[in-house]
Amino acid sequence: MITFREATREDSVVILSLIKSLAKYERLEDKVFATVESIETSLFDRKYAEVLLLEIDKKTIGFALYFYTFSTFEGKPTLYLEDLFIMEEYRGKGYGKATLTKLSKIAEFNGCARFEWSCLDWNQSAIDFYQSLGAKPQKGWTIYRLEKESFLK
């Protein structure tokens, strides 16, 4: 049975390892610049995001990193799931659905108007999974990003 545990500072090495595994899956290994120190500072000192660790028999099998944004039209927070990653050998066993259910309960508890995330357009298995749960892609919105060198200008 899967259990969820809020990550602590002592989990920073494990979190970084999971981030690297996620990057490998997404073919973005060269984009990982996070360090144990940056994770400790960002997650546990400044509290920019929260991490749920997914465990089976006390073995960490994945993570969900999330934070809150704000809906001006709703006047309420939105739970934003930045990353959900489950190690390959544990996929297809219902743990992703269980994690999204857990996060939905966290969103409800915190009075969120929405629960949102992004998905790579090539990840058809994830798209199919999300849509099977009733999630809908947002039409008419394009994500824009300023990388650090651009926003420093």
Steps between C-alpha positions, in 0.01 A plus 500: 500500500627845413557757772574869472742694712588867503867532414744637755843658462652154557331385176684753281742243356210269412304788346797594281538138391131487403532831312789354302294188422213720383737701280631181344144385424417840347826503301612815682797373701717791384248746652539389863695761694341429839729402785432364845574849632258674260229249589556555872488878457202513265282234659584510867639847574297718263210255458442579131346156443402183680589139425300187567706184496325186379599190693439127485619307805704809600680500163472828310357431154418851382417856586258782434626858519229767524441860599220754507419769247204736515193538280409867484160424346413240765667690782639171624822300486578239238705192575759463223668163457845567358613139482363155566745217450469131578788261439438291190461165674214642709298655218165361393407388851266786593758706689469798266125511551547462876745792495265725303220405740722595796590832337132566421422458870782741589358750248152463647628536857680822404198651325650486152285593203703278268765233480723543194811357337677488165582196291752457223315476170685179403404313817187336360473242780486780758252700288274195469526435873416860596205511263370168639474676836299787353786750465468722196773672300464875504435651159601852412794520741867483412766479769768768469832494678780745560825321575727666756722683248186653343336619818827646626503731196 
